[in-house]
Every structure is written in C-alpha cells, then in structure tokens.
Amino acid sequence: MEKTADREATTLAAATSSQDPEVGLRAVAALRGLLEVLEALQVDNARAQGWSWQDIAGRLGVSKQAVHQKHGPSRRPGPGRG
C-alpha cells in the first residue's frame, strides 16, 4: 500500500510541471487538498502529544492565532455539527 501511495504522489508531483495547464492545475489542486489533510492530521497528532498552539504555529511558520483559528476545537465538526 505504501508503494502505491508513493507512486501516486510521484505521479501527482510530476504532473504539476506539465505543459498542459489542465493537467498541471488539477495536480496543484489535488496537492493543495492533500496538504490540508496532512496538516490537520499532524496538528491533531501534535495536540494529542501535548504540544501548544504556539509550538505548532512555529513549526508551520504561522501565528498562533492562525493555527488555532484553522484547527481549534470550534472549527472541528462534532456531534450534531457536521
């Protein structure tokens, strides 16, 4: 499974340099979506391990307020929210 994911990521990354804007832009959009999922996963992981919002923000290169606004509890769907 990991090798399949690696191949897919490699194919997607290569597609970003396509001379065909349709292919390149779709690849960029797909990478953007993947990045959002990966960021949320790692923020959740860091919070579960006791990292502060400031620590997370520093690693992401954004303000504490920005990371908390994007990933804080009020932004996550909960029971009945989503």
C-alpha positions as CSV (number, residue, x, y, z in Angstrom):
1,M,0.0,0.0,0.0
2,E,2.8,2.4,0.9
3,K,4.5,1.9,-2.5
4,T,1.2,2.6,-4.3
5,A,0.9,5.9,-2.3
6,D,4.5,6.8,-3.1
7,R,3.8,6.2,-6.8
8,E,0.7,8.2,-6.8
9,A,2.5,11.1,-5.0
10,T,5.3,11.0,-7.5
11,T,2.9,11.0,-10.4
12,L,1.0,13.9,-9.0
13,A,4.1,15.9,-8.3
14,A,5.4,15.2,-11.9
15,A,2.0,16.4,-13.3
16,T,2.5,19.8,-11.7
17,S,5.2,20.6,-14.3
18,S,3.0,19.5,-17.3
19,Q,2.9,21.8,-20.3
20,D,-0.8,21.2,-20.3
21,P,-2.5,23.7,-17.9
22,E,-5.4,21.3,-17.4
23,V,-3.1,18.6,-16.1
24,G,-0.9,21.0,-14.1
25,L,-3.7,22.9,-12.4
26,R,-5.6,19.8,-11.5
27,A,-2.4,18.4,-10.0
28,V,-1.8,21.6,-8.0
29,A,-5.4,21.5,-6.7
30,A,-5.0,17.8,-5.7
31,L,-1.8,18.6,-3.9
32,R,-3.4,21.5,-2.1
33,G,-6.2,19.2,-0.8
34,L,-3.7,16.6,0.3
35,L,-1.6,19.2,2.1
36,E,-4.7,20.3,4.1
37,V,-5.4,16.8,5.1
38,L,-1.8,16.1,6.1
39,E,-1.6,19.4,8.1
40,A,-4.8,18.6,10.0
41,L,-3.5,15.1,10.8
42,Q,-0.2,16.4,12.1
43,V,-1.8,19.2,14.1
44,D,-4.1,16.6,15.7
45,N,-1.1,14.4,16.4
46,A,0.9,17.3,18.0
47,R,-2.1,18.4,20.2
48,A,-2.6,14.8,21.3
49,Q,1.0,14.7,22.4
50,G,0.6,17.9,24.4
51,W,2.1,20.5,22.0
52,S,1.0,24.0,22.5
53,W,-0.6,26.1,19.7
54,Q,2.5,28.3,19.8
55,D,4.8,25.2,19.2
56,I,2.6,24.1,16.3
57,A,2.4,27.6,14.8
58,G,6.2,28.0,15.0
59,R,6.8,24.8,13.0
60,L,4.2,25.8,10.4
61,G,5.5,29.3,10.1
62,V,2.2,31.0,11.0
63,S,0.9,32.8,14.0
64,K,-0.6,31.0,17.0
65,Q,-3.9,32.7,16.3
66,A,-3.9,31.5,12.6
67,V,-3.3,27.9,13.5
68,H,-5.8,27.9,16.4
69,Q,-8.4,29.5,14.2
70,K,-7.9,27.0,11.4
71,H,-7.5,23.8,13.6
72,G,-9.0,24.7,17.0
73,P,-11.9,22.9,18.6
74,S,-14.5,25.4,17.3
75,R,-13.5,24.5,13.7
76,R,-13.9,20.8,14.0
77,P,-17.2,19.1,13.3
78,G,-18.6,17.4,16.4
79,P,-21.7,15.5,17.3
80,G,-24.6,17.4,15.7
81,R,-22.3,19.9,13.9
82,G,-21.4,18.2,10.8
